[in-house]
Amino acid sequence: MDDLIRRQDAIDAVEKLHKMINEDMGYMTVHKDDVIKYINAVPSAEKTGKWIERGDYKLGYKCDQCGGFSLWTTPFCPNCGIRMVSNND
């Protein structure tokens, strides 16, 4: 599977590198390997979550990523929007 990242996260990584070079070292050319290093550090946008049964006589499920609540399991967390996978995966 491809490692997907958000376009804005990649732009932010390049801007962070550009700002660091301009503020810390003065103006200079950015080497492509430095840009690739910063883009590779961007976390994958393909994060997934799992539903956790609340238990203790509490109905529903909790998202393991944000703690959002749902009365039933759904394909996406209604709070943070992350894609949920089966607990058997």
Phi, psi and omega in degrees: 000142177290149176269109184267139173231160178280139180305316182295326177296322178293317178299316179298322179296317179293320178296323177297316178296316180299316180296317180299315182293317182290323182277320187271328188237001186079176184291132174200166180285140178269128178281141183301328179296326177293319179297314180299320179299316180291322179291322177296337179281348179291129181293154179296143176275356182266038176291151176229162178232173177227148176278138177244126177296134183290322176068192180047046178066012175263131180278153172100190187225155180240138176287130181285351181265317185238350182084005179298154187249144173215144178288335179219164180285137179230162181294336180225147177289127180291345181271308185252348177082002182292146178286131181263140177248162179293146177294346179274351182283000000 
